[in-house]
């Protein structure tokens, strides 16, 4: 029985079609699908990179805030040490620490053996709203220098300082963090109102009309037993959310003197 040529022709047609490869439409469809898949993959990679950059920025801010708070708490714990009461015969003024010298909502000037090396240092911690030569301000700066034989308010300023950058302006006015950088409390936990700032040289003032007396700066500062530190940092735009990252941290320091 003879085989029909139809089968031979069909096999040849199939073989020819297989040899031709993909058509242009099939190739375009494949490229289109590949582009979609690749786009989705690269989009996820881009999101992961932004998230990683955002997390690194947050970690850096938290570390910077923690370092400032820890250093300030340490300084406050050492303020007033050593004091004249520790000596039977008080030594020369450079060997004694006056403790808190000047305080305000945004600045603390103190004396103490902050480096644990037997020397008294004058430490100035203050908020800097702006600096034309420093784009990272608002910032907080801390300087320390050995105390010299002069008044506690006349120790000068060390040009070398450490800096905490991108500080959210402290205060309670609109556009500010909502809290003062430094808040002060007495031994019972009641707020000590230092106004815009007081120092140990300010005399007592008596209001003749009411008969009330405002304590001297030295007496008012002596009532301060606890200092609360409220720090808020505001970063550059977040790569992930495009908004600004705010990091806030607070700590309290109980004064030893």
RAJO-V37426 format. One record per backbone hydrogen bond with DSSP energy under -1.0 kcal/mol. NH is the residue of the N-H (numbers start at 1). CO is the residue of the C=O. If there is no record, write none. Layout:
BEGIN
[[NH,CO] [NH,CO]]
END
This chain:
BEGIN
[[7,4] [9,5] [10,6] [11,7] [12,8] [13,9] [14,10] [15,11] [16,12] [17,13] [18,14] [19,15] [20,16] [27,23] [28,24] [29,25] [30,26] [31,27] [32,28] [33,29] [34,30] [35,31] [36,32] [37,33] [38,34] [39,35] [40,36] [41,37] [42,38] [43,39] [44,40] [45,41] [46,42] [47,43] [48,44] [49,45] [50,46] [51,47] [52,48] [53,49] [54,50] [55,51] [56,52] [57,53] [58,54] [59,55] [60,56] [61,57] [62,58] [63,59] [64,60] [65,61] [66,62] [67,63] [68,64] [69,65] [70,66] [71,67] [72,68] [73,69] [74,70] [75,71] [76,72] [77,73] [78,74] [80,111] [81,78] [86,83] [87,84] [95,92] [96,93] [97,82] [101,109] [102,109] [103,198] [104,107] [108,125] [109,102] [110,123] [111,99] [112,121] [113,81] [114,112] [116,113] [121,112] [122,145] [123,110] [124,143] [125,108] [126,141] [127,106] [128,139] [134,131] [137,134] [139,128] [140,164] [141,126] [142,162] [143,124] [145,122] [147,120] [150,148] [154,151] [162,142] [164,140] [166,136] [167,138] [168,232] [171,179] [176,173] [177,169] [178,171] [182,105] [183,228] [185,226] [186,190] [189,186] [192,184] [197,194] [198,103] [200,101] [202,199] [205,214] [207,212] [211,207] [214,205] [217,202] [220,216] [221,217] [222,218] [223,220] [224,221] [225,185] [226,185] [227,253] [228,183] [229,251] [230,181] [231,249] [233,247] [234,166] [235,245] [238,243] [242,238] [247,233] [249,231] [251,229] [253,227] [255,225]]
END
